[in-house]
């Protein structure tokens, strides 16, 4: 029988991580009646390149990295992977312009980034296929920008000229 003094306590490693999580919310409305045709809410996958970009900004004060500034739309709705560097079925990318907010964190809460954009029925031609994926980039030239995170909409969103479409992405640290 072991006594309390002889028991060895198991030491567990201490992990202090920055968790990045996000939410994509979208609303597809009938352009004439304004009635909601479809709405959804999805979690995200922060890519390895997005995590590396974040760490570069945190650890190296001499690096001037672009801000998260653009949302790309694609037609593939496969499950996003942390190794993704581009959307699978890229259709187009659009800057958030002035439609972003950043709320710095405090000792009592996380930081928050939010970006939003809306499209009217005359812009449906930007979407030649149903929307199957979205991703935030730190620039509007996807070949030289970093894919920060990636969502799929499964099932794809069929945005046509009879609808309006709005999307909001929120990231929390």
C-alpha positions in Angstrom: 0.0 0.0 0.0 1.4 3.4 -1.1 1.3 6.3 1.2 0.4 9.8 0.1 4.0 10.9 0.5 5.3 8.2 -1.9 2.7 8.9 -4.6 4.2 10.5 -7.6 2.1 13.2 -9.2 2.0 13.1 -13.0 3.3 16.2 -14.5 1.5 17.4 -17.5 2.9 19.8 -20.0 1.6 23.3 -20.0 0.3 24.5 -23.4 -0.5 28.1 -24.0 -2.0 28.5 -27.5 -3.6 31.2 -29.5 -6.8 29.7 -30.8 -8.2 31.3 -33.9 -11.8 30.5 -34.7 -14.3 32.1 -36.9 -17.8 32.1 -38.2 -19.3 32.8 -41.6 -22.8 34.0 -41.7 -24.7 34.5 -45.0 -28.2 35.4 -46.1 -29.7 34.8 -49.6 -32.9 36.8 -50.1 -35.5 37.0 -52.9 -34.6 40.3 -54.7 -38.3 41.2 -55.2 -40.0 40.2 -51.9 -36.9 40.4 -49.6 -37.9 37.1 -48.1 -35.1 34.9 -46.9 -34.5 32.0 -49.3 -31.6 30.6 -47.4 -29.4 31.5 -44.4 -26.5 29.7 -42.9 -23.7 29.8 -40.3 -20.5 27.8 -40.6 -17.2 27.5 -38.6 -13.9 28.0 -40.3 -10.5 26.3 -40.9 -7.5 28.6 -40.2 -4.9 27.5 -42.7 -1.2 26.9 -41.8 -0.3 29.8 -44.0 -2.8 31.9 -42.1 -1.3 30.9 -38.8 2.2 31.5 -40.1 1.2 34.9 -41.3 -0.3 35.7 -37.9 2.9 34.6 -36.1 5.0 36.7 -38.4 3.0 39.7 -37.5 3.3 38.9 -33.8 7.0 38.0 -33.6 8.7 40.3 -36.1 8.0 44.0 -35.7 10.0 44.8 -38.9 7.6 42.8 -41.1 4.9 44.9 -42.8 2.2 42.4 -43.7 -1.0 43.4 -45.4 -4.2 43.5 -43.3 -6.9 40.9 -43.8 -8.7 42.8 -46.6 -10.4 40.6 -49.1 -13.0 37.8 -49.3 -12.7 35.3 -52.2 -15.5 33.1 -53.5 -15.1 29.7 -55.0 -17.3 26.9 -56.4 -15.8 23.8 -54.7 -17.4 22.7 -51.4 -14.9 20.1 -50.3 -13.8 20.2 -46.6 -11.2 22.9 -46.1 -7.8 21.6 -44.9 -5.1 23.5 -42.8 -2.7 22.9 -45.7 -4.9 24.9 -48.2 -3.2 27.8 -49.8 -5.8 28.7 -52.4 -9.5 28.1 -52.9 -10.3 24.9 -54.9 -12.6 26.5 -57.4 -11.8 30.2 -57.3 -14.4 32.5 -59.0 -13.5 36.0 -57.8 -12.2 38.1 -54.9 -13.6 41.4 -53.5 -12.1 43.8 -51.0 -14.0 44.5 -47.8 -13.3 48.3 -48.3 -14.6 50.1 -45.2 -16.8 47.2 -44.1 -14.5 45.8 -41.5 -14.2 46.2 -37.7 -11.5 45.2 -35.4 -12.0 45.1 -31.6 -8.7 44.7 -29.7 -8.8 42.1 -27.0 -8.3 42.8 -23.3 -7.3 40.9 -20.2 -11.0 39.8 -20.0 -11.8 39.0 -23.6 -10.6 38.0 -27.1 -9.9 40.2 -30.1 -12.4 40.2 -32.9 -12.3 40.9 -36.6 -15.4 41.3 -38.7 -15.9 41.9 -42.4 -19.1 42.2 -44.4 -20.2 42.6 -48.0 -23.4 42.5 -49.9 -24.3 41.8 -53.5 -27.4 42.9 -55.4 -29.1 40.8 -58.2 -27.3 42.6 -61.0 -24.0 41.3 -59.5 -25.0 37.6 -59.8 -22.9 37.3 -63.0 -19.8 37.5 -60.7 -20.9 34.0 -59.5 -20.9 31.8 -62.6 -21.4 28.8 -60.3 -23.0 28.2 -56.9 -20.9 29.4 -54.0 -19.2 26.4 -52.4 -16.4 28.1 -50.5 -15.1 31.4 -49.2 -11.7 32.5 -47.9 -10.2 35.6 -46.3 -7.0 36.9 -47.9 -4.5 39.6 -46.9 -4.7 41.1 -50.4 -6.8 40.9 -53.5 -4.2 39.3 -55.8 -4.6 35.7 -54.6 -1.5 34.5 -56.3 0.7 36.7 -54.0 -1.6 36.9 -51.0 -2.0 34.6 -48.0 -5.2 32.5 -47.6 -5.9 33.1 -43.9 -8.9 30.9 -43.5 -11.3 28.8 -45.5 -15.0 27.9 -45.2 -17.2 25.6 -47.2 -20.9 26.3 -47.5 -22.0 22.8 -48.2 -24.4 22.6 -49.8 -23.4 25.3 -52.3 -25.3 28.6 -52.4 -27.1 29.2 -55.7 -26.9 33.0 -56.0 -28.8 34.1 -59.1 -30.2 37.3 -60.6 -33.4 36.8 -58.6 -31.6 37.1 -55.3 -29.5 39.4 -53.1 -26.6 38.0 -51.1 -24.9 39.2 -48.0 -22.1 37.6 -46.0 -20.3 38.5 -42.7 -17.2 36.8 -41.5 -16.1 37.0 -37.9 -12.7 35.9 -36.4 -12.0 35.6 -32.7 -8.7 35.0 -31.1 
